Amino acid sequence: MISNAPRIMISAAGSNNGKTTVTSAILKAFAMEGKRVAAFKAGPDYIDPMFHTRVIKVSSRNLDKFMMGENNCKYVFGRSSRSADISVIEGVMGYYDGIGTSTLCSSYELALSLDCPVVLVINPKGMAASVGALIEGFKSFRVNSNIRGVILNGVSEAMYAYYKKIIELNTDVKVYGYMPELSDCRLESRHLGLVTAGEIGNLEAIIDKLGEQALKTIDLKGLYLLSAGASPMEYDEPDIGYIGRTKIAVAYDRAFCFYYEDNLDILSEMGAEIIKFSPLNDEKLPEDIGGLYFGGGYPELYAEELSKNKTMLEDIRSKITGGIPTFAECGGYMYLMDGFIDKNENTGCMYHSLVGAIEGNSQMTGSLKRFGYITLISQKDNLMCKAGEEINGHEFHYSDSSNTGDAFLAVKPESDRSWKAIIADDTKFVGYPHINFMGNLKFAENFIRKSIEYSDGR
């Protein structure tokens, strides 16, 4: 297959430079101009795509070379950008930041794979001519950097003219406009990054203001022309075949909202009817389901509410102990445990009973635990795979638990670090790691087959 989709990547020198704000502003502005826009996020992050989705009203997709593989990144991009006038990819971390000390799986390497022009978001506060050195250094750090432009963030109109002159006199990088400091458009953050899109009550007003500002101060015509200059990209379509009909209930509400859209799409293409339910608000699970899927999220913020929904807890516990195929990641795994220990400076220590299908408790800590990319190697046959099979994954959590499992060995890439992870047997695959089915379609196939078996055996 060949994709001729117009495309640009919005990246930055590092985190906290305003990539998500600027990307959301550009997406909204293009939409305001009537263009059909597709959005993507480099790397494993769940939260930024939620903002993209709220902006353009179409699901944003993750593109992660480590978890998905290079060809599958191209496939997801090519498939999701077919009907778009322009595709905008938000980078991850700093442009060259990859695994360990390398550029492996960085935004830079993704841009190379997609042959994608790159625009850096730069906040030049505290700099003068040095901003030119910064940009030139980024452009020349690697051959074929693909860096073609910059957008200045957090500057006034007067300072923009000053910095634009410096940059364009001292580099051959084009300046595509700026975003001023908009104090009422700041996106709050917490331990996993930004708060989720659904938690910001005035998000639509913020997005509208960002879009209106971008229409005034960002060179959208120039960005579109830059995107249209991307070369054709070739890729192969993976074999995602139909297996059979089943219904999979997916936990989806304020507490559980971290899902890769491609995971849900793959399950659907293989025959699953995806039925969303709320562990917070629904009294029981949907009827006639063959499998359960609990994504990540913030169950720690809603532990008391989740604990009070006794009919839902009992229904889930009964189904899981009865053998329903169950896949749970991070926050979903925490929910399936005996309970959550809530240590609070104001209220002291409180215990919230949860599903109780998995022995053990979880609690928040003051630092990240076992975070980053991992390769998961199965130590025994289980719901998703046979012993010895593997899939790449990712961990990012401030909580820890008394029972993290030992069904898989989690191995850090380019490192000698490893640890045991995931509780898995013939009907369960639950643990802290997140996985993308694009990285090993057999995991999804096995989940579907077991769900069909469960449905047929009732």
TORTORBA-792403 format. One record per residue (C-alpha): x, y, z. Coordinates in steps of 0.5 Angstrom, whole numbers. Each point is the difference from the previous one (the first is absolute). Layout:
BEGIN
<atom px="X" py="Y" pz="Z"/>
...
***
This chain:
BEGIN
<atom px="0" py="0" pz="0"/>
<atom px="2" py="7" pz="-1"/>
<atom px="-2" py="6" pz="4"/>
<atom px="0" py="7" pz="-3"/>
<atom px="-3" py="4" pz="6"/>
<atom px="3" py="7" pz="1"/>
<atom px="3" py="-1" pz="7"/>
<atom px="4" py="4" pz="5"/>
<atom px="3" py="-1" pz="7"/>
<atom px="-1" py="5" pz="6"/>
<atom px="6" py="-2" pz="5"/>
<atom px="5" py="4" pz="5"/>
<atom px="6" py="1" pz="3"/>
<atom px="-2" py="-4" pz="6"/>
<atom px="-7" py="-1" pz="4"/>
<atom px="-4" py="6" pz="3"/>
<atom px="2" py="4" pz="-6"/>
<atom px="-8" py="1" pz="-2"/>
<atom px="0" py="-6" pz="-5"/>
<atom px="-7" py="-2" pz="2"/>
<atom px="-3" py="7" pz="0"/>
<atom px="3" py="2" pz="-7"/>
<atom px="-2" py="-6" pz="-3"/>
<atom px="-7" py="0" pz="3"/>
<atom px="0" py="8" pz="-3"/>
<atom px="2" py="-2" pz="-7"/>
<atom px="-5" py="-6" pz="0"/>
<atom px="-6" py="4" pz="2"/>
<atom px="2" py="6" pz="-5"/>
<atom px="1" py="-5" pz="-6"/>
<atom px="-7" py="-3" pz="2"/>
<atom px="-3" py="7" pz="1"/>
<atom px="3" py="2" pz="-8"/>
<atom px="-4" py="-6" pz="-2"/>
<atom px="5" py="-5" pz="-1"/>
<atom px="0" py="-8" pz="2"/>
<atom px="5" py="-1" pz="5"/>
<atom px="3" py="-6" pz="3"/>
<atom px="4" py="0" pz="6"/>
<atom px="5" py="-5" pz="3"/>
<atom px="5" py="0" pz="6"/>
<atom px="7" py="-3" pz="0"/>
<atom px="1" py="-5" pz="6"/>
<atom px="-4" py="-4" pz="5"/>
<atom px="-3" py="6" pz="3"/>
<atom px="-8" py="0" pz="1"/>
<atom px="-2" py="7" pz="2"/>
<atom px="2" py="4" pz="-6"/>
<atom px="-4" py="-4" pz="-5"/>
<atom px="-6" py="2" pz="5"/>
<atom px="1" py="7" pz="-1"/>
<atom px="1" py="-1" pz="-8"/>
<atom px="-6" py="-4" pz="0"/>
<atom px="-4" py="5" pz="3"/>
<atom px="3" py="6" pz="-5"/>
<atom px="-2" py="-4" pz="-6"/>
<atom px="-5" py="-5" pz="2"/>
<atom px="3" py="-5" pz="-3"/>
<atom px="4" py="-6" pz="4"/>
<atom px="8" py="2" pz="0"/>
<atom px="5" py="-6" pz="-1"/>
<atom px="6" py="-2" pz="4"/>
<atom px="6" py="-1" pz="-5"/>
<atom px="5" py="-4" pz="5"/>
<atom px="6" py="-3" pz="-4"/>
<atom px="2" py="-4" pz="6"/>
<atom px="-7" py="-3" pz="2"/>
<atom px="-3" py="0" pz="-7"/>
<atom px="6" py="-1" pz="-5"/>
<atom px="2" py="4" pz="-6"/>
<atom px="-4" py="-3" pz="-5"/>
<atom px="-6" py="0" pz="4"/>
<atom px="1" py="8" pz="2"/>
<atom px="0" py="1" pz="-7"/>
<atom px="-6" py="-4" pz="-1"/>
<atom px="-4" py="3" pz="6"/>
<atom px="2" py="7" pz="-3"/>
<atom px="-2" py="-2" pz="-7"/>
<atom px="-7" py="-3" pz="1"/>
<atom px="-2" py="6" pz="5"/>
<atom px="2" py="6" pz="-4"/>
<atom px="-3" py="-3" pz="-7"/>
<atom px="-6" py="5" pz="0"/>
<atom px="4" py="6" pz="4"/>
<atom px="2" py="7" pz="-4"/>
<atom px="6" py="0" pz="5"/>
<atom px="3" py="-5" pz="6"/>
<atom px="3" py="3" pz="6"/>
<atom px="5" py="-4" pz="4"/>
<atom px="2" py="2" pz="7"/>
<atom px="6" py="-2" pz="2"/>
<atom px="3" py="-3" pz="7"/>
<atom px="5" py="3" pz="5"/>
<atom px="5" py="4" pz="-4"/>
<atom px="1" py="-1" pz="-7"/>
<atom px="6" py="-5" pz="1"/>
<atom px="-2" py="-3" pz="6"/>
<atom px="0" py="-8" pz="-1"/>
<atom px="1" py="-6" pz="4"/>
<atom px="6" py="1" pz="5"/>
<atom px="6" py="4" pz="-3"/>
<atom px="-2" py="-1" pz="-7"/>
<atom px="-5" py="3" pz="-5"/>
<atom px="-4" py="-7" pz="0"/>
<atom px="-7" py="1" pz="-1"/>
<atom px="0" py="7" pz="1"/>
<atom px="-4" py="5" pz="-4"/>
<atom px="6" py="1" pz="-5"/>
<atom px="0" py="-7" pz="-2"/>
<atom px="-8" py="0" pz="-1"/>
<atom px="1" py="6" pz="-4"/>
<atom px="5" py="-3" pz="-4"/>
<atom px="-4" py="-7" pz="-1"/>
<atom px="-6" py="5" pz="-2"/>
<atom px="4" py="4" pz="-4"/>
<atom px="-3" py="6" pz="4"/>
<atom px="2" py="7" pz="0"/>
<atom px="1" py="3" pz="7"/>
<atom px="-2" py="6" pz="3"/>
<atom px="3" py="2" pz="7"/>
<atom px="-4" py="3" pz="6"/>
<atom px="5" py="5" pz="3"/>
<atom px="0" py="4" pz="6"/>
<atom px="5" py="5" pz="-1"/>
<atom px="-1" py="4" pz="7"/>
<atom px="7" py="2" pz="3"/>
<atom px="3" py="-1" pz="-7"/>
<atom px="2" py="5" pz="-5"/>
<atom px="5" py="-2" pz="-6"/>
<atom px="1" py="-7" pz="4"/>
<atom px="-7" py="-2" pz="-3"/>
<atom px="3" py="0" pz="-7"/>
<atom px="6" py="-5" pz="3"/>
<atom px="-5" py="-4" pz="3"/>
<atom px="-4" py="-1" pz="-6"/>
<atom px="6" py="-1" pz="-4"/>
<atom px="3" py="-5" pz="5"/>
<atom px="-7" py="-4" pz="-1"/>
<atom px="0" py="0" pz="-7"/>
<atom px="7" py="-2" pz="-1"/>
<atom px="0" py="-5" pz="6"/>
<atom px="-1" py="-6" pz="-5"/>
<atom px="0" py="-1" pz="-8"/>
<atom px="-7" py="1" pz="-3"/>
<atom px="-3" py="3" pz="7"/>
<atom px="-6" py="2" pz="-4"/>
<atom px="-1" py="6" pz="4"/>
<atom px="-3" py="5" pz="-5"/>
<atom px="-3" py="6" pz="5"/>
<atom px="-1" py="2" pz="7"/>
<atom px="-6" py="3" pz="3"/>
<atom px="2" py="5" pz="6"/>
<atom px="-4" py="-1" pz="6"/>
<atom px="-2" py="5" pz="6"/>
<atom px="3" py="6" pz="-3"/>
<atom px="-4" py="7" pz="-2"/>
<atom px="-1" py="3" pz="-7"/>
<atom px="6" py="4" pz="1"/>
<atom px="5" py="-5" pz="3"/>
<atom px="-2" py="-5" pz="-6"/>
<atom px="2" py="5" pz="-5"/>
<atom px="7" py="1" pz="4"/>
<atom px="1" py="-8" pz="0"/>
<atom px="-3" py="-1" pz="-7"/>
<atom px="6" py="5" pz="-3"/>
<atom px="5" py="-4" pz="4"/>
<atom px="-2" py="-7" pz="-2"/>
<atom px="-1" py="2" pz="-7"/>
<atom px="7" py="4" pz="-1"/>
<atom px="4" py="-6" pz="4"/>
<atom px="-4" py="-6" pz="-3"/>
<atom px="-3" py="-3" pz="-6"/>
<atom px="-6" py="-2" pz="5"/>
<atom px="-7" py="3" pz="-2"/>
<atom px="-4" py="4" pz="6"/>
<atom px="-7" py="-2" pz="-1"/>
<atom px="-3" py="4" pz="5"/>
<atom px="-1" py="1" pz="8"/>
<atom px="-5" py="-1" pz="6"/>
<atom px="0" py="5" pz="5"/>
<atom px="0" py="-2" pz="7"/>
<atom px="-8" py="-1" pz="2"/>
<atom px="0" py="-1" pz="7"/>
<atom px="-8" py="-2" pz="0"/>
<atom px="2" py="-6" pz="-5"/>
<atom px="5" py="-4" pz="4"/>
<atom px="-1" py="-7" pz="1"/>
<atom px="1" py="-3" pz="7"/>
<atom px="4" py="-6" pz="1"/>
<atom px="1" py="-5" pz="6"/>
<atom px="4" py="-6" pz="1"/>
<atom px="-1" py="-4" pz="-7"/>
<atom px="0" py="7" pz="-4"/>
<atom px="-5" py="4" pz="-2"/>
<atom px="-7" py="-1" pz="3"/>
<atom px="-5" py="-3" pz="-5"/>
<atom px="-4" py="3" pz="-5"/>
<atom px="-6" py="-2" pz="4"/>
<atom px="2" py="3" pz="6"/>
<atom px="0" py="8" pz="-3"/>
<atom px="-7" py="3" pz="1"/>
<atom px="2" py="6" pz="-5"/>
<atom px="4" py="-4" pz="-5"/>
<atom px="-4" py="1" pz="-6"/>
<atom px="1" py="8" pz="2"/>
<atom px="7" py="-1" pz="1"/>
<atom px="1" py="-4" pz="-7"/>
<atom px="-4" py="5" pz="-3"/>
<atom px="4" py="6" pz="2"/>
<atom px="6" py="-4" pz="-2"/>
<atom px="-2" py="-1" pz="-7"/>
<atom px="-2" py="7" pz="-1"/>
<atom px="7" py="3" pz="3"/>
<atom px="3" py="-5" pz="-5"/>
<atom px="-4" py="3" pz="-6"/>
<atom px="3" py="6" pz="2"/>
<atom px="7" py="-1" pz="1"/>
<atom px="2" py="-7" pz="-3"/>
<atom px="2" py="0" pz="-7"/>
<atom px="-5" py="-6" pz="-2"/>
<atom px="0" py="1" pz="-7"/>
<atom px="8" py="-1" pz="1"/>
<atom px="-1" py="-6" pz="4"/>
<atom px="-5" py="-3" pz="-5"/>
<atom px="5" py="1" pz="-6"/>
<atom px="5" py="-3" pz="4"/>
<atom px="-4" py="-6" pz="2"/>
<atom px="-2" py="-1" pz="-8"/>
<atom px="8" py="-1" pz="-1"/>
<atom px="1" py="-6" pz="3"/>
<atom px="2" py="-6" pz="-4"/>
<atom px="-5" py="-6" pz="-1"/>
<atom px="1" py="-6" pz="5"/>
<atom px="0" py="-7" pz="-1"/>
<atom px="-3" py="-5" pz="5"/>
<atom px="-3" py="-7" pz="0"/>
<atom px="-7" py="-2" pz="3"/>
<atom px="1" py="-5" pz="6"/>
<atom px="-5" py="-6" pz="0"/>
<atom px="-6" py="2" pz="5"/>
<atom px="-5" py="-6" pz="-2"/>
<atom px="-7" py="-1" pz="3"/>
<atom px="0" py="-5" pz="5"/>
<atom px="-7" py="-1" pz="2"/>
<atom px="-6" py="4" pz="4"/>
<atom px="1" py="2" pz="7"/>
<atom px="-2" py="6" pz="5"/>
<atom px="6" py="3" pz="4"/>
<atom px="-2" py="5" pz="6"/>
<atom px="5" py="6" pz="0"/>
<atom px="0" py="4" pz="7"/>
<atom px="0" py="7" pz="-2"/>
<atom px="-2" py="6" pz="4"/>
<atom px="4" py="5" pz="4"/>
<atom px="4" py="-5" pz="4"/>
<atom px="2" py="-4" pz="-6"/>
<atom px="1" py="3" pz="-7"/>
<atom px="7" py="-2" pz="-2"/>
<atom px="-1" py="-4" pz="-6"/>
<atom px="4" py="0" pz="-7"/>
<atom px="-5" py="1" pz="-5"/>
<atom px="3" py="-6" pz="-5"/>
<atom px="-1" py="-5" pz="6"/>
<atom px="-7" py="1" pz="0"/>
<atom px="0" py="0" pz="-8"/>
<atom px="4" py="-6" pz="-1"/>
<atom px="-5" py="-4" pz="5"/>
<atom px="-6" py="3" pz="-4"/>
<atom px="3" py="-2" pz="-7"/>
<atom px="1" py="-7" pz="3"/>
<atom px="-7" py="-1" pz="2"/>
<atom px="-1" py="3" pz="7"/>
<atom px="-6" py="5" pz="1"/>
<atom px="3" py="5" pz="5"/>
<atom px="-5" py="2" pz="5"/>
<atom px="2" py="6" pz="5"/>
<atom px="-2" py="0" pz="7"/>
<atom px="1" py="4" pz="7"/>
<atom px="3" py="-3" pz="6"/>
<atom px="-2" py="6" pz="3"/>
<atom px="-7" py="1" pz="-2"/>
<atom px="-3" py="-6" pz="-3"/>
<atom px="-3" py="-5" pz="5"/>
<atom px="3" py="-7" pz="-4"/>
<atom px="3" py="-2" pz="-6"/>
<atom px="-3" py="0" pz="-7"/>
<atom px="-4" py="-7" pz="-1"/>
<atom px="3" py="-6" pz="-4"/>
<atom px="7" py="3" pz="0"/>
<atom px="6" py="-5" pz="-2"/>
<atom px="6" py="4" pz="3"/>
<atom px="2" py="6" pz="4"/>
<atom px="5" py="6" pz="-2"/>
<atom px="2" py="5" pz="6"/>
<atom px="5" py="5" pz="-3"/>
<atom px="4" py="5" pz="5"/>
<atom px="-2" py="6" pz="3"/>
<atom px="-1" py="4" pz="6"/>
<atom px="-3" py="-5" pz="5"/>
<atom px="3" py="3" pz="6"/>
<atom px="-4" py="6" pz="-1"/>
<atom px="-6" py="-4" pz="0"/>
<atom px="1" py="-5" pz="5"/>
<atom px="-5" py="2" pz="5"/>
<atom px="-6" py="0" pz="-6"/>
<atom px="3" py="-7" pz="-3"/>
<atom px="0" py="-3" pz="7"/>
<atom px="-7" py="2" pz="1"/>
<atom px="-3" py="-3" pz="-6"/>
<atom px="-1" py="-7" pz="3"/>
<atom px="-4" py="-3" pz="-5"/>
<atom px="5" py="2" pz="-6"/>
<atom px="5" py="-3" pz="5"/>
<atom px="-3" py="-7" pz="1"/>
<atom px="-2" py="-1" pz="-7"/>
<atom px="7" py="1" pz="-3"/>
<atom px="3" py="-4" pz="6"/>
<atom px="-5" py="-6" pz="-2"/>
<atom px="1" py="1" pz="-7"/>
<atom px="8" py="0" pz="1"/>
<atom px="0" py="-6" pz="5"/>
<atom px="-5" py="-4" pz="-5"/>
<atom px="5" py="0" pz="-6"/>
<atom px="-2" py="6" pz="-4"/>
<atom px="6" py="2" pz="-4"/>
<atom px="3" py="7" pz="3"/>
<atom px="5" py="5" pz="-2"/>
<atom px="2" py="5" pz="4"/>
<atom px="6" py="6" pz="0"/>
<atom px="3" py="4" pz="6"/>
<atom px="-6" py="4" pz="3"/>
<atom px="-5" py="-6" pz="-3"/>
<atom px="4" py="-5" pz="4"/>
<atom px="0" py="4" pz="6"/>
<atom px="-7" py="0" pz="0"/>
<atom px="-1" py="-8" pz="0"/>
<atom px="5" py="0" pz="6"/>
<atom px="-3" py="-1" pz="7"/>
<atom px="0" py="7" pz="1"/>
<atom px="4" py="7" pz="0"/>
<atom px="4" py="3" pz="6"/>
<atom px="-1" py="8" pz="0"/>
<atom px="5" py="3" pz="4"/>
<atom px="-2" py="8" pz="1"/>
<atom px="3" py="5" pz="4"/>
<atom px="-7" py="3" pz="2"/>
<atom px="-4" py="-6" pz="1"/>
<atom px="5" py="-5" pz="2"/>
<atom px="0" py="-7" pz="-3"/>
<atom px="-6" py="-3" pz="-3"/>
<atom px="-1" py="-7" pz="-3"/>
<atom px="-5" py="-1" pz="-6"/>
<atom px="-2" py="-7" pz="-2"/>
<atom px="-1" py="-1" pz="-7"/>
<atom px="-1" py="-6" pz="-5"/>
<atom px="4" py="-5" pz="4"/>
<atom px="1" py="-5" pz="-6"/>
<atom px="8" py="1" pz="1"/>
<atom px="3" py="-1" pz="7"/>
<atom px="4" py="6" pz="2"/>
<atom px="-1" py="8" pz="1"/>
<atom px="3" py="6" pz="-3"/>
<atom px="2" py="7" pz="2"/>
<atom px="3" py="6" pz="-3"/>
<atom px="7" py="2" pz="1"/>
<atom px="4" py="6" pz="0"/>
<atom px="4" py="-2" pz="-7"/>
<atom px="0" py="-4" pz="-6"/>
<atom px="0" py="-7" pz="0"/>
<atom px="3" py="-5" pz="-5"/>
<atom px="-1" py="5" pz="-5"/>
<atom px="1" py="0" pz="-8"/>
<atom px="1" py="-5" pz="-6"/>
<atom px="0" py="-7" pz="2"/>
<atom px="0" py="-7" pz="-4"/>
<atom px="-5" py="-5" pz="3"/>
<atom px="2" py="-7" pz="0"/>
<atom px="-5" py="-5" pz="2"/>
<atom px="3" py="-5" pz="5"/>
<atom px="-6" py="-5" pz="-1"/>
<atom px="-7" py="-1" pz="-4"/>
<atom px="-5" py="5" pz="1"/>
<atom px="-6" py="4" pz="-3"/>
<atom px="4" py="4" pz="-5"/>
<atom px="6" py="-5" pz="-2"/>
<atom px="4" py="-6" pz="1"/>
<atom px="6" py="0" pz="4"/>
<atom px="6" py="3" pz="-3"/>
<atom px="-4" py="5" pz="-4"/>
<atom px="1" py="7" pz="1"/>
<atom px="-3" py="7" pz="-2"/>
<atom px="3" py="7" pz="2"/>
<atom px="-4" py="5" pz="5"/>
<atom px="1" py="6" pz="4"/>
<atom px="-1" py="1" pz="8"/>
<atom px="-1" py="7" pz="3"/>
<atom px="-3" py="0" pz="7"/>
<atom px="1" py="4" pz="6"/>
<atom px="-4" py="-6" pz="4"/>
<atom px="3" py="-7" pz="2"/>
<atom px="-4" py="-6" pz="2"/>
<atom px="2" py="-6" pz="5"/>
<atom px="-1" py="-5" pz="-6"/>
<atom px="3" py="2" pz="-6"/>
<atom px="0" py="-7" pz="-3"/>
<atom px="5" py="-5" pz="-3"/>
<atom px="-3" py="-2" pz="-7"/>
<atom px="5" py="4" pz="-4"/>
<atom px="7" py="3" pz="0"/>
<atom px="0" py="7" pz="-1"/>
<atom px="7" py="2" pz="-3"/>
<atom px="2" py="7" pz="-1"/>
<atom px="3" py="1" pz="-7"/>
<atom px="7" py="2" pz="-1"/>
<atom px="1" py="-2" pz="8"/>
<atom px="1" py="-6" pz="4"/>
<atom px="-6" py="2" pz="5"/>
<atom px="-6" py="-5" pz="0"/>
<atom px="-5" py="-2" pz="5"/>
<atom px="-6" py="-4" pz="0"/>
<atom px="-7" py="3" pz="-2"/>
<atom px="-7" py="-2" pz="-1"/>
<atom px="-5" py="-5" pz="3"/>
<atom px="-2" py="-5" pz="-6"/>
<atom px="-4" py="-7" pz="-1"/>
<atom px="-4" py="-3" pz="-5"/>
<atom px="-6" py="6" pz="1"/>
<atom px="4" py="6" pz="3"/>
<atom px="6" py="5" pz="-2"/>
<atom px="0" py="5" pz="5"/>
<atom px="6" py="5" pz="2"/>
<atom px="3" py="7" pz="0"/>
<atom px="3" py="-1" pz="-7"/>
<atom px="-4" py="3" pz="-6"/>
<atom px="0" py="-3" pz="-7"/>
<atom px="-2" py="1" pz="-7"/>
<atom px="-3" py="-5" pz="-4"/>
<atom px="4" py="2" pz="-6"/>
<atom px="6" py="-2" pz="3"/>
<atom px="-2" py="-8" pz="0"/>
<atom px="-7" py="-1" pz="-3"/>
<atom px="0" py="-7" pz="3"/>
<atom px="-1" py="3" pz="7"/>
<atom px="-7" py="3" pz="-3"/>
<atom px="-2" py="-6" pz="-4"/>
<atom px="1" py="-5" pz="6"/>
<atom px="-4" py="5" pz="4"/>
<atom px="-6" py="0" pz="-5"/>
<atom px="1" py="-8" pz="-1"/>
<atom px="-1" py="-1" pz="8"/>
<atom px="-6" py="5" pz="0"/>
<atom px="-3" py="-4" pz="-5"/>
<atom px="1" py="-6" pz="4"/>
<atom px="-3" py="3" pz="6"/>
<atom px="-6" py="2" pz="-3"/>
<atom px="-1" py="-6" pz="-4"/>
<atom px="1" py="-4" pz="7"/>
<atom px="-5" py="4" pz="4"/>
***
